[in-house]
Amino acid sequence: LNTRSMRPKQWYQRRVRGPNIELVRDPVQYGLVEEVGQITDSVEALSAKLNESMGKLRNLESNKKALEEDIAIKTNSLNIDQSQCLRLRKTLVWRSYRPATMFTATSVTSRHQPLIL
């Protein structure tokens, strides 16, 4: 915390606990109490946001590590494919593939109507 945000709290503590204690409830006292409360609330809210952000950061770092491991595995797989499998593929003879034509069953009496089974 910076010193500027601590001033109202220090002023408040001096008025309440220090030497020459003032037993007055005046607008300045109420203002200091309100300002200290606002600063305390702000610090708590910021602390909660910091904790939430730190949790998200840990989650992102975990995801990054998992992605880096996946990339390393895939890079290794590509290297294996290029160094070992590519030589084997070059030696294979590839023939063109033609799918068989489909024939429909027709009845004996009528050659133009398909047989319904």
N, C-alpha and C positions, 0 to 999 in steps of 0.2 A: 504494500500500500504506500502511496506517496504521502508526503508530509502535509500537503494541502488538504487531502481528504480527512486527515486525522485532527486538524485544527479544531473543528467544532466539538469533537469528543473531548479533546484536551481542555478547551475552554469550559465545557460543561463540568468536567471533573474538578477543575480548579474552583469553580463556583460552588460545587457541592461538597468537596472533600478537602480542599486545600486550606491554608491559613487564611484568616479573614473570611470565614464562611459567610456567605450571604444567605439569609433566610427570607429571601423575597421571591415571590412568584410573579414575575413581571413578563411582559411580552418578549424580552430578550431571552429569558429562561425558557419560555415555551418554544420560541424559535429554535434555540439550541437543542432542546429535547427532540423536536420534530426533525431537525436536520440530522441528528445522530441516528434517529430511527430510519430515515430515508437512506442514509449511507450504509447502515447495517443491512437493510433489505437489498440494496444494490449489490453489496459484497456477497450476500447469500445467493442472489440470482446469478451473479457472474460465476461464482464457484460451481453452481449447479450446471451452468452452460459449459464451463471448462471440463467438468467430469463427463458430461454428455459428449463433448467434442473429443475428449481423449478416448472414450469408448469407440466412437466412430473411427478415429484414427487407427486404433488397434485392429478393428474389423477390416479397414482398407488395407493395412499392412499384411494382414493374414490373406486377404484375397490376392494381393500382389504376389505374395510368396507362392500361393497355389498356381497362379497364372504363369509365373516364371518356371515352376517345376513342369507344368504342362508344355511350355515352349521348349524346355530342355529335352523332354521326352520326344516331342515331335521332331525336333532338330536331329536328334540321334536316329530316329526312325528314317528320316529323309536321307541321312548320311549312309545308313545301312542299305537303303533301297538303291541309292546311286552307286555305291561302291561294290555291292555284292549282287544285287538282283539285276542290275542293268546289264552286266556282262552275260548273265544267264538268258535274259530276254533277247539279247542280240543274236544268240546262237539258235534260238527257236525259229522254226519255219511256220509262218502264219498262213493259213488258207482262208479264203473268203467263205463266209457262212451265208447260205441261203435257206431261209425257213421253208418248211414243206407247205405246199398249198393245202388249204382246207377244202374238203369235199363235203357236200351235204348229202344225206341219204334221201333217195327219191323212191317213190313207190313204183311197183312194177307196171301198174296200169297207166299211170300218168307220169311222164318223165319231167314235166315242168313244175310239178307241185312237190314240195318237200314232204317227207314222211314225218308225221307227228308221232312221237313216242310217248 
